[in-house]
Amino acid sequence: MLRPIAEGDLDALVDLALQLDSMNLPADREFLSGRIAISQRSFGGEQGDWREGIYVFVLEDTDAARCVGTCTILAKHGRPGAPYFWLAVTEEERRSKDLGRRFVHTKLQMRSTEDGPTEIGGLILDPAYRHHKEKCGKALSTVRFAYMSLHTDRFEREVIAEMLSPFEETGDNLLWNAFGAKFTGIPYREADHLSSRSKQFIADLFPVDPVYAALFPEEVQQTIGKPNDTARAALRILEKIGFRYLNQVDPFDGGPYYGAARDAITCVADRRQLVLPGDEALRDTPPEGPLALVSAEGRLGFRATVVPQSADGAPLVSQECRDALGVAAGDRVSVTPLP
């Protein structure tokens, strides 16, 4: 079952964050406790300014009674007082007739905006569930778009996702060591954790003029805009539903940004609503063939779960699933095919 995070999920969230320790989900108990509080206000419509909304979902194994995955939506990445920073990746061609040589240089230039897009991130799944028959990874990715399509007034029309870049075994990052550390004087992990609270030091210290990647060692150049091997499965899902590389990378680690128009994302465009019929699917209906994410905002709040579909595409929602969703016959649910 997928649902909004609750206060009692803090220990599980810390455990999951230790697997990633990223800017969106640092392994910092105090930070994560605050993130849970913001998420609860956001889901409850009590955050005040919708642009400050942060929505954290968890995937719960109801048999084991524990959270085995999480993902996040940041309603707006880049707003007044909290800019969105990125490195624009461009190319410049240079030729010399005298030398008979031609070069195409990659350039990195700092950009920022206080009117940025919605960002998805923080997706972590316990390794034991990565090949689950109910497609847990796809469900975690899809639930964010199912929720966005229910509340379009809380999100921007453009959506981005930052993919993790390759890291050294020590936890260091080659691009940061060759670039960011030269201008800030602090190690990667310190900079990454600091940025989860304030990014002002980026504006204060990073160069504003273009930097030629050719000045970096070859091994550093090869990491710019390349996703980490652990992020490739998530990236394949995003590409399948319409995300494309934006020629932007994260200023800390060089991880690529992918993006799409919200309403063109297939998980948003293909979502449909239906009234739950009275004839429930059998409890032991095997999850074979096409699967769909069924979501609802019933008596339990927002809930979602994966169900099989019949030959004609109808979701087979068992009584067990209905109870988990907090819905009954006659209630409206949303159906989003898994990519």
C-alpha positions, 0 to 999 in steps of 0.5 A, spaced: 500 500 500 502 507 498 500 512 502 502 519 505 508 518 510 506 518 518 509 520 524 510 513 526 514 512 520 520 516 522 525 510 524 523 507 517 525 513 513 531 514 516 533 507 515 531 508 507 535 514 507 541 511 509 541 507 503 541 514 499 543 520 503 541 525 497 539 532 498 532 530 497 533 525 502 539 526 507 540 521 512 539 526 518 534 524 523 532 531 525 531 534 518 527 528 516 522 529 522 521 536 520 520 533 513 515 529 515 511 534 519 511 539 512 509 533 508 503 532 513 501 539 512 501 539 505 497 533 504 492 536 509 492 542 505 495 546 511 501 548 508 499 555 507 503 557 501 502 551 496 509 552 493 512 550 499 509 543 499 513 537 500 509 530 499 512 524 502 509 517 500 511 511 503 510 504 500 508 499 506 508 492 506 502 490 510 503 483 511 510 485 514 507 492 517 513 496 515 515 501 510 519 498 504 520 504 500 519 512 499 518 517 494 517 525 494 514 531 490 517 538 491 511 542 489 516 548 486 523 547 486 525 555 485 521 560 489 522 567 492 528 566 497 529 559 495 532 559 488 533 553 483 540 552 481 543 548 475 548 548 470 546 549 463 550 544 459 552 547 452 557 546 446 561 551 442 565 549 436 571 552 434 576 551 428 583 552 426 584 552 418 591 553 420 592 547 424 586 543 420 583 542 427 576 542 430 573 542 437 566 541 440 567 544 447 562 542 453 561 548 457 557 549 464 554 555 466 551 557 473 543 558 472 538 560 477 530 562 477 525 563 483 520 561 478 522 553 477 518 547 476 515 541 480 520 536 482 520 529 483 525 525 487 527 521 493 525 514 490 528 509 494 526 501 494 528 496 499 533 491 495 528 485 497 522 488 493 526 490 487 523 484 483 517 484 486 511 481 482 507 487 484 512 492 481 514 496 487 519 500 483 514 502 478 508 503 483 513 508 487 514 512 481 507 512 478 504 514 485 506 521 484 503 522 478 497 519 480 497 524 486 499 530 481 493 529 477 488 529 482 491 536 485 493 540 479 492 546 483 498 544 487 503 543 482 507 546 476 506 545 469 513 542 468 516 537 472 523 535 473 527 529 476 534 529 478 538 523 477 544 521 481 550 521 478 556 516 479 560 516 485 566 514 488 566 508 493 568 513 498 562 517 497 566 523 494 564 526 487 569 527 481 565 533 479 565 536 485 572 535 487 574 538 480 569 544 480 565 546 486 570 544 492 575 549 488 570 555 489 567 553 496 573 550 500 568 544 503 568 537 501 562 534 497 558 531 503 558 537 507 556 541 501 550 536 499 547 536 506 548 544 507 544 545 501 538 541 503 537 547 508 540 553 504 543 554 497 545 561 498 553 559 498 552 557 491 550 564 489 555 567 493 561 563 491 560 559 484 562 562 478 557 566 473 561 565 467 562 559 463 567 553 465 570 549 459 569 542 461 576 540 457 579 543 463 577 537 467 581 531 467 578 526 462 575 521 468 571 527 470 568 529 464 565 522 463 561 523 469 557 530 467 550 528 465 551 521 466 546 517 471 549 512 476 548 505 475 543 504 481 538 510 477 538 507 471 532 503 472 528 509 475 530 513 469 528 508 464 521 508 467 521 516 466 523 516 459 518 511 458 512 516 460 515 522 457 521 525 460 527 527 456 534 530 458 534 537 459 541 539 458 542 541 465 546 538 471 546 538 478 551 543 480 554 539 486 555 532 482 553 533 475 547 528 475 542 530 469 536 533 470 530 530 466 523 533 465 516 533 461 510 537 461 506 535 467 499 533 463 503 530 457 506 525 462 503 518 460 501 517 467 497 523 468 494 523 461 492 516 461 489 516 468 482 515 468 476 515 474 471 510 475 465 508 480 467 502 483 462 497 482 459 492 487 462 486 484 469 485 487 474 481 484 476 475 488 481 476 493 486 471 490 486 474 483 493 473 481 497 479 479 499 477 472 498 480 465 497 488 465 497 491 472 494 498 474 495 503 480 488 504 483 488 510 488 483 514 492 481 519 497 477 515 501 475 515 509 483 513 510 485 519 506 490 518 500 491 511 498 494 507 492 495 500 491 497 495 485 491 491 482 491 486 476 487 488 470 482 484 466 482 482 459 478 488 457 482 493 462 478 493 468 481 493 474 480 487 479 479 491 486 478 485 491 475 487 498 482 486 501 484 492 496 478 496 498 479 496 505 486 498 504 484 504 500 478 506 505 473 505 499 466 501 497 462 500 492 459 506 489 466 510 491 470 514 485 477 511 484 483 513 479 486 508 475 493 509 472 496 503 468 503 502 470 508 503 465 
